[in-house]
Amino acid sequence: MVGAVIGVAAAGLAAAVATERAIVRRSVTAPGDPYANEPFGDQPFDAELTVTAADGAELHVEIVEPRAPGDRPTIVFVHGYALDMGTFYFQRKAIAEQGDHRMVFYDQPGHGRSGLLDSGDYDIAALGRSLAAVLDAAVPEGPIVLVGHSMGGMTIMAFAEHYPQWFGDRVTGVALISTSASLIDKTKIGLPTLLARASAPFFPVWGGAARIGGGAIDRARLAASDLAWLLTRRYGFGDPRPSASLVTFVEEMNSKTSIETLTKYLRTLYTHNRFPALTPLRGVPVLVIVGTKDYLTPVAHSEEILKYLPEAKLVKIDNSGHVVMLERSDEVNAALDAFLAEIP
């Protein structure tokens, strides 16, 4: 009976893999992808640093200098959960072409090319201290604009909570993209419930994988990869037919983040509640950007931030999801340009 069940499960897996693979293949090869030839990946920089955070994590930092020295603020970009500094690919490209601002990018602990924390669960407070270490090392003087996406926005809030003296003096502007100051729905961040539902047909295979054989295991891995791509498209983007190249770029960032890192961050995301930490931001210009189809940190979360920061500007970008800075880069760049132009 066990053998029969495993055999049926393996057959079902093969059919499911074939279906998923066909959907992904059609999407990836569909004509008209505006980013089909975009060289996503590493971008030029003028200097790189390794910054040791207070908790011992080695943080990878890249610095892009302006074409000519000036007094414009340094822009520090802070990426979100399961991503890396590539999150800001289009913003980095556009601002570098303008050549007016110094930019600093870094990978959060456990992400990209940064190291893991020494011990314990990761928490948002520790990420705030990591940001402080990056600022001390990479921006020792001059005005700063902080730009945070998703968990990066939460990192900025934690930084404000522990280092309020920076705001209004060194930090002269803050942009919060697709983020939240309140508790995050456990069924959304990390999508555990969704993943459980989507993976249910494969459960019998995981348990009997050793008896099925290498071919079925390889098909299971392929199924997981295709499933991850489809979930990234569904829950990262607002457009039902986004650029397949963009989806692949985001999914590759996700896939490079270890399971250990993902699970260690979940607890702190589930308990994040930092409305009081927004108080220091009242002394500086604040821009809040959100996609109208953001499933993970919906528009209501951004509107809640404005209740605590009534002077902040809210920009809602239609038909866009959680990775709005990639999906609607032109609109996000335009909002950032206008915001930066108003900061002395």
C-alpha positions as CSV (number, residue, x, y, z in Angstrom):
1,M,0.0,0.0,0.0
2,V,2.8,2.4,0.9
3,G,4.5,1.7,-2.4
4,A,1.3,2.3,-4.3
5,V,0.7,5.6,-2.5
6,I,4.2,6.7,-3.3
7,G,3.8,5.6,-6.9
8,V,0.6,7.6,-7.3
9,A,2.1,10.6,-5.5
10,A,5.1,10.4,-7.9
11,A,2.8,10.3,-10.9
12,G,0.8,13.3,-9.5
13,L,4.1,15.1,-8.9
14,A,5.2,14.6,-12.4
15,A,1.9,15.9,-13.8
16,A,2.0,18.9,-11.4
17,V,5.6,19.6,-12.3
18,A,4.8,19.5,-16.0
19,T,1.9,21.9,-15.6
20,E,3.9,24.4,-13.5
21,R,6.9,24.1,-15.8
22,A,4.7,24.8,-18.9
23,I,3.2,27.9,-17.2
24,V,6.7,29.2,-16.2
25,R,8.1,28.5,-19.7
26,R,5.3,30.3,-21.4
27,S,5.7,33.3,-19.2
28,V,9.5,33.4,-19.5
29,T,9.5,33.1,-23.3
30,A,6.5,35.3,-24.0
31,P,7.3,38.2,-26.4
32,G,7.2,41.8,-25.4
33,D,9.1,41.6,-22.1
34,P,10.6,45.2,-21.8
35,Y,13.4,43.9,-19.5
36,A,14.3,40.7,-21.5
37,N,17.8,42.2,-22.2
38,E,18.3,44.1,-19.0
39,P,21.6,43.0,-17.4
40,F,20.2,42.5,-13.9
41,G,22.9,41.8,-11.3
42,D,25.9,43.5,-9.9
43,Q,26.2,47.2,-10.7
44,P,29.2,49.5,-10.7
45,F,30.5,51.1,-7.5
46,D,33.3,53.3,-6.5
47,A,34.2,51.7,-3.2
48,E,33.1,48.7,-1.1
49,L,33.4,48.1,2.6
50,T,32.9,45.3,5.1
51,V,31.3,46.8,8.2
52,T,31.1,44.8,11.4
53,A,27.8,45.4,13.2
54,A,27.4,45.5,16.9
55,D,26.2,41.9,17.0
56,G,29.2,40.7,15.0
57,A,27.6,40.3,11.5
58,E,29.9,41.3,8.6
59,L,27.9,43.6,6.3
60,H,28.7,44.0,2.6
61,V,28.5,47.7,1.7
62,E,28.9,49.4,-1.7
63,I,29.3,53.2,-2.3
64,V,28.5,55.1,-5.5
65,E,30.0,58.6,-5.7
66,P,28.5,61.6,-7.5
67,R,30.2,62.8,-10.7
68,A,31.1,66.1,-9.0
69,P,31.4,66.9,-5.3
70,G,28.5,68.8,-3.8
71,D,26.4,69.3,-0.7
72,R,23.5,67.0,-1.7
73,P,22.5,64.4,0.9
74,T,24.0,60.9,0.8
75,I,21.2,58.4,0.0
76,V,21.3,55.2,2.0
77,F,19.2,52.3,0.7
78,V,17.9,49.6,3.1
79,H,16.4,46.5,1.4
80,G,13.7,44.1,2.7
81,Y,13.1,40.6,3.8
82,A,14.6,37.8,1.6
83,L,16.1,40.3,-0.9
84,D,19.4,42.2,-1.2
85,M,20.7,45.5,-2.4
86,G,19.6,44.6,-6.0
87,T,16.1,45.6,-4.8
88,F,17.0,49.1,-5.8
89,Y,18.4,48.3,-9.2
90,F,16.5,50.9,-11.1
91,Q,16.9,53.6,-8.5
92,R,20.6,53.1,-8.4
93,K,20.9,53.2,-12.1
94,A,18.8,56.3,-12.5
95,I,20.4,58.3,-9.7
96,A,23.9,57.3,-10.8
97,E,23.1,58.6,-14.3
98,Q,22.0,61.9,-12.8
99,G,25.3,62.0,-10.9
100,D,24.1,64.4,-8.2
101,H,24.0,62.2,-5.1
102,R,26.3,59.9,-3.2
103,M,24.6,56.5,-2.6
104,V,25.3,53.8,-0.1
105,F,23.9,50.3,-0.4
106,Y,24.3,47.3,1.9
107,D,23.0,43.8,2.4
108,Q,21.1,43.2,5.6
109,P,22.5,40.4,8.0
110,G,21.9,37.0,6.4
111,H,21.1,38.4,3.0
112,G,23.1,38.9,-0.1
113,R,26.9,39.0,0.6
114,S,26.5,39.9,4.2
115,G,27.2,37.4,7.0
116,L,24.9,35.8,9.5
117,L,24.3,37.0,13.0
118,D,26.5,35.2,15.5
119,S,23.5,33.7,17.5
120,G,19.9,33.9,18.3
121,D,16.8,35.0,16.4
122,Y,17.2,38.1,14.3
123,D,15.2,41.1,15.4
124,I,14.3,44.5,14.0
125,A,16.1,46.2,16.8
126,A,19.4,44.5,15.8
127,L,18.8,45.6,12.2
128,G,18.5,49.2,13.4
129,R,21.9,48.9,15.1
130,S,23.3,47.4,11.9
131,L,22.1,50.5,10.0
132,A,23.8,52.7,12.6
133,A,27.1,50.8,12.1
134,V,26.8,51.3,8.3
135,L,26.1,55.0,8.7
136,D,29.1,55.5,11.1
137,A,31.4,53.7,8.7
138,A,30.1,54.9,5.3
139,V,28.6,58.3,6.0
140,P,30.6,59.8,8.9
141,E,29.5,63.4,8.0
142,G,27.0,65.3,6.0
143,P,23.2,65.0,5.5
144,I,21.5,61.7,4.9
145,V,18.3,60.5,3.2
146,L,17.2,57.0,4.2
147,V,15.2,54.9,1.8
148,G,13.8,51.6,3.1
149,H,11.7,48.9,1.4
150,S,9.5,46.6,3.4
151,M,11.7,45.2,6.3
152,G,14.1,48.0,5.3
153,G,11.5,50.5,6.3
154,M,11.1,48.7,9.6
155,T,14.8,48.9,10.0
156,I,14.7,52.6,9.7
157,M,12.0,52.8,12.3
158,A,14.1,50.7,14.7
159,F,17.0,53.0,14.0
160,A,14.8,56.0,14.8
161,E,13.6,54.3,18.0
162,H,17.2,53.9,19.4
163,Y,18.9,56.9,17.7
164,P,16.4,59.7,17.6
165,Q,19.1,62.3,17.8
166,W,20.1,61.6,14.2
167,F,16.8,62.9,12.8
168,G,16.6,66.6,11.9
169,D,20.4,66.9,12.3
170,R,22.1,64.2,10.1
171,V,19.0,62.5,8.7
172,T,17.2,65.1,6.7
173,G,14.7,62.9,4.8
174,V,13.1,59.4,4.9
175,A,11.4,57.4,2.1
176,L,9.4,54.4,3.2
177,I,8.4,52.0,0.4
178,S,5.9,49.2,0.8
179,T,6.3,48.9,4.6
180,S,4.5,48.9,7.9
181,A,4.8,50.1,11.4
182,S,2.3,47.6,12.8
183,L,2.0,43.9,13.3
184,I,2.3,41.8,10.2
185,D,-0.2,39.1,9.3
186,K,1.5,35.7,9.9
187,T,-0.3,34.2,6.9
188,K,1.2,36.8,4.6
189,I,4.9,37.4,5.5
190,G,6.7,34.3,4.4
191,L,3.4,33.0,3.1
192,P,3.5,29.8,5.3
193,T,-0.2,29.0,4.9
194,L,-0.1,29.6,1.2
195,L,3.0,27.5,0.7
196,A,1.5,24.7,2.7
197,R,-1.6,24.7,0.5
198,A,0.4,24.9,-2.7
199,S,2.8,22.2,-1.6
200,A,0.1,19.8,-0.2
201,P,0.1,17.5,-3.3
202,F,3.8,16.9,-2.9
203,F,3.8,16.0,0.9
204,P,3.6,12.2,0.3
205,V,6.6,12.5,-1.9
206,W,8.8,14.4,0.6
207,G,8.3,11.7,3.2
208,G,9.0,8.8,0.8
209,A,11.7,10.6,-1.3
210,A,14.4,8.0,-0.4
211,R,12.3,5.2,-1.8
212,I,11.2,7.1,-4.9
213,G,14.6,7.6,-6.3
214,G,16.9,10.4,-7.6
215,G,14.7,11.2,-10.6
216,A,11.7,12.0,-8.5
217,I,13.8,14.0,-6.0
218,D,15.1,16.1,-8.9
219,R,11.6,16.7,-10.2
220,A,10.5,17.7,-6.7
221,R,13.3,20.3,-6.6
222,L,12.3,21.5,-10.0
223,A,8.7,21.8,-8.8
224,A,9.8,23.8,-5.8
225,S,11.7,26.2,-8.0
226,D,8.8,26.7,-10.4
227,L,6.4,27.0,-7.5
228,A,8.6,29.7,-6.0
229,W,8.6,31.6,-9.3
230,L,4.9,31.5,-9.6
231,L,4.4,32.6,-6.0
232,T,6.8,35.4,-6.5
233,R,4.8,36.6,-9.5
234,R,1.5,36.3,-7.7
235,Y,2.4,37.9,-4.4
236,G,5.3,40.2,-5.3
237,F,3.6,42.0,-8.3
238,G,0.3,43.7,-8.9
239,D,0.1,43.3,-12.7
240,P,-1.2,39.8,-13.5
241,R,1.3,39.7,-16.4
242,P,4.5,41.4,-15.1
243,S,7.8,41.2,-16.8
244,A,9.1,37.6,-16.5
245,S,12.6,38.9,-16.3
246,L,11.7,41.0,-13.3
247,V,10.0,38.0,-11.6
248,T,13.1,35.9,-12.2
249,F,15.3,38.6,-10.8
250,V,13.3,38.8,-7.6
251,E,12.9,35.1,-7.3
252,E,16.7,34.7,-7.6
253,M,17.2,37.1,-4.7
254,N,14.7,35.1,-2.7
255,S,16.4,31.8,-3.5
256,K,19.8,33.0,-2.4
257,T,18.5,33.7,1.1
258,S,19.0,30.7,3.3
259,I,16.2,28.9,5.0
260,E,17.9,29.6,8.3
261,T,17.8,33.3,7.6
262,L,14.2,33.3,6.5
263,T,13.0,31.4,9.6
264,K,15.0,33.5,12.0
265,Y,13.5,36.7,10.8
266,L,9.9,35.5,10.9
267,R,9.4,35.9,14.6
268,T,10.5,39.6,14.6
269,L,8.3,40.3,11.6
270,Y,5.3,38.8,13.3
271,T,5.8,41.0,16.4
272,H,6.9,44.2,14.7
273,N,5.0,47.2,16.2
274,R,6.8,50.5,16.1
275,F,4.3,53.3,15.8
276,P,6.0,55.2,18.7
277,A,9.3,54.9,16.8
278,L,7.8,57.1,14.1
279,T,7.9,60.1,16.4
280,P,11.5,61.2,15.5
281,L,10.5,61.2,11.9
282,R,8.2,64.1,12.5
283,G,11.1,66.5,12.3
284,V,12.1,65.6,8.7
285,P,10.3,65.3,5.3
286,V,8.9,61.8,4.8
287,L,7.7,60.1,1.6
288,V,5.6,57.0,1.8
289,I,5.2,54.9,-1.4
290,V,2.9,51.8,-1.8
291,G,1.4,49.8,-4.6
292,T,-2.4,49.6,-4.7
293,K,-2.2,45.8,-5.1
294,D,0.4,45.2,-2.4
295,Y,-0.7,42.0,-0.7
296,L,2.0,41.8,1.9
297,T,1.9,45.4,3.2
298,P,-1.3,46.8,1.8
299,V,-2.2,50.4,1.4
300,A,-3.9,50.5,4.8
301,H,-0.6,50.0,6.5
302,S,0.8,53.1,4.7
303,E,-2.3,55.1,5.5
304,E,-1.8,54.1,9.2
305,I,1.7,55.5,9.1
306,L,0.3,58.9,7.9
307,K,-1.9,59.0,11.0
308,Y,1.3,59.3,13.0
309,L,3.1,61.4,10.4
310,P,0.4,63.7,9.1
311,E,2.9,65.9,7.2
312,A,4.2,63.0,5.2
313,K,3.4,62.6,1.5
314,L,1.7,59.4,0.4
315,V,2.1,58.2,-3.2
316,K,-0.1,55.3,-4.3
317,I,1.0,53.6,-7.4
318,D,-1.7,51.8,-9.3
319,N,-1.7,48.2,-10.4
320,S,1.5,47.5,-8.5
321,G,2.5,45.0,-5.8
322,H,5.1,44.7,-3.1
323,V,8.2,45.2,-5.2
324,V,6.8,48.5,-6.6
325,M,10.3,50.0,-7.0
326,L,11.0,47.3,-9.6
327,E,7.6,46.8,-11.1
328,R,6.9,50.5,-11.5
329,S,10.4,51.9,-11.4
330,D,9.7,55.0,-13.5
331,E,6.9,56.2,-11.2
332,V,8.9,55.4,-8.1
333,N,11.9,57.2,-9.5
334,A,9.8,60.2,-10.3
335,A,8.4,60.4,-6.8
336,L,11.9,60.1,-5.3
337,D,13.3,62.7,-7.6
338,A,10.5,65.2,-6.6
339,F,11.1,64.3,-3.0
340,L,14.9,64.8,-3.1
341,A,14.5,68.1,-5.0
342,E,12.6,69.5,-1.9
343,I,15.3,68.5,0.6
344,P,18.0,71.2,1.1
